[in-house]
């Protein structure tokens, strides 16, 4: 069963978009992702958040972070688009 960890909405403005990506990476770290993998997760999330913002400037970007077993899933919506990223959490905390 997929458990929603958190949802976050930020303005599509470039000053606020990094907050969503950083939150996802920090959550991954809290579950035991090594810093380098959490950084890669943050970078991937930032790309998806930026793409959503480019598709609909001036709106909001939402990110939902869920966990199912040893997998982390990020769903990013904004600008009429939706994208999902998945990462395996090797050695994640229960």
Secondary structure, 3 states (H helix, E strand, C coil): CCEEEEEEEEECCHHHHHHHHHHHHHHHHHCCCCHHHHHHHHHHHHHHHHHHHHHCCCCEEEEEEEEECCEEEEEEEECCEEEEEEEECCCCCC
